[in-house]
Amino acid sequence: MQYLLLIHDDESQDNGDLMPEYMAYTEALGASGALVGANQLQPSDTATTVRVRGGETLVTDGPFIETKESLGGYYLVEAGSLDEAIEWAAKIPSARFGHIEVRPVVMRQAQVSA
Amino acid sequence: MPTNPAGWLVTVAKNRAVDRIRRDQTLRRKTELLIPPEETEPMDDTAIPDERLSLVFACCHPALGIEAQIALTLRSLGGLETGEIARAFLVPEATMAQRLVRAKRKIRDAGIPFRVPPDDVLPDRLAAVLRVVYLIFNAGYGPPVRHELCNEAIRLAAMLALLMPDESEAHGLHALLLFQDARREARVRDGSLVLLEDQDRALWDAGEIAAGRRALERALSLPARGPYAIQAGIAAAHSEGASDWAIVAELYARLAELEPSPVVELNRAVAVAMADGPEAGLAIVDAIDGLDEYYLFHSARADLLRRLERVDEARAAYTRASELAPSGVERDFLAGRRSAL
């Protein structure tokens, strides 16, 4: 199964330079064969929310919901079970400061045969 | 008990797949391919012990809410139907059915594994399983008493002790539940609780106490004794002809080391007062922080002050306890003590 590990943290909080830790983590994930994809996101003040209502496109500044901890990035991993996904999630450096949401991915035919 | 609990747990997954096919015929073939083969094959009815153990760890997985863990455990490993579980927890049957369906879906869709967890996480996960069984027992212990829940909890604890014979806490929990259940006829009189020291010991179930002792002995013969074994030890110390307060006090001290809490400390103080006199108990009570809103804290303190003949302070403490008491029964009791000063 694939799981999306969504990294939420408080952007206003300084947790020091986590980059070396993130690089080591990503490398370990890659070496294990579990890494499917990963990206860091620009800060939430760069977010734009788009809606289409009655055929009209409405564009607003900022994320759809303002929260203290915002989505800062993600890993997409292949794991045998939720326990394995939880193990990987717990090793993400930001798990110590913010939180990681683990979401199973709905697998469609195209991905299954790929 | 469903004839095939593991099969029952995954049925919802198949039903859901069927719904999907009905909704969208074009997805039919794809959907069938999406269901892993082990989930489309019904499991064998003769579940071997390891399967029951895998099932209990899936049902008590921390990714499920505690209410769902309790309901799933009772439904898939206990002997209760959905309606019985709903009545025991005072929720409509439809609500309970919904809770079960949702939990089963999460097990399937989130990939909660059916397996005994590896050693590095086993202690935490076992503690979660034992907690579910303990909560089932407490829900039945009342008042109002619901025997079917107590019986299920004891049966589950016995099963866990049987399947994990090397886990001290599984035996410890089994022992604790047996000791507590043994007092069920003596602990409620006319609808209200009877304190342990006021219970008619002739009403205690001697057979269950003996079984509790055997389970406790097994718990104590193994390493890694934990809070359940210690609490069972306390219950055993109360089950002699008269309570052995020195041992009870010592065991509460050990429990406080493992799970520090002001309530455990209050229990220790009461035991110390019984063993070494009210002065020693009061010293511990007065060092406790954080129970100022707890009526039993003030009633225990009042009782010690009364025995020390510090009447004015005792009166004030009874008054405070009475203000915080949860119901009229306790208030009447405290008022009686206060006016007897």
HADDOCK unambig.tbl for C-alpha pairs under 7 A between the chains (distance, minus, plus):
assign (segid A and resid 81 and name CA) (segid B and resid 111 and name CA) 4.92 0.50 0.50
assign (segid A and resid 81 and name CA) (segid B and resid 112 and name CA) 5.97 0.50 0.50
assign (segid A and resid 81 and name CA) (segid B and resid 113 and name CA) 5.72 0.50 0.50
assign (segid A and resid 82 and name CA) (segid B and resid 110 and name CA) 6.12 0.50 0.50
assign (segid A and resid 82 and name CA) (segid B and resid 111 and name CA) 5.04 0.50 0.50
assign (segid A and resid 82 and name CA) (segid B and resid 112 and name CA) 5.09 0.50 0.50
assign (segid A and resid 82 and name CA) (segid B and resid 113 and name CA) 6.81 0.50 0.50
assign (segid A and resid 83 and name CA) (segid B and resid 112 and name CA) 6.84 0.50 0.50
assign (segid A and resid 104 and name CA) (segid B and resid 109 and name CA) 6.98 0.50 0.50
assign (segid A and resid 104 and name CA) (segid B and resid 110 and name CA) 5.36 0.50 0.50
assign (segid A and resid 109 and name CA) (segid B and resid 30 and name CA) 6.09 0.50 0.50
